[in-house]
Amino acid sequence: GHAHAHRVNEDVGSGLKSGVRGTPTFFVNGIRHDGPDDLASLRAAVEEAAR
């Protein structure tokens, strides 16, 4: 069998429950970031969350 299949299935299920629909998916402060995934956009999202 596949030694890690159970863990992979758990991770996939967890991702789906969290709203992951593909990769990469980024979360900022527990909230899915739906904006662009370039550095400037991610930095802005992190800075906004830190306020």
Residue pairs with C-beta under 8 A, 6 or more apart in sequence:
15 25
18 27
18 32
19 25
19 32
20 32
24 37
25 32
26 32
26 33
26 37
26 42
26 45
27 33
28 42
28 45
28 46
28 49
29 49
31 49
33 41
33 42
33 45
35 41
35 45
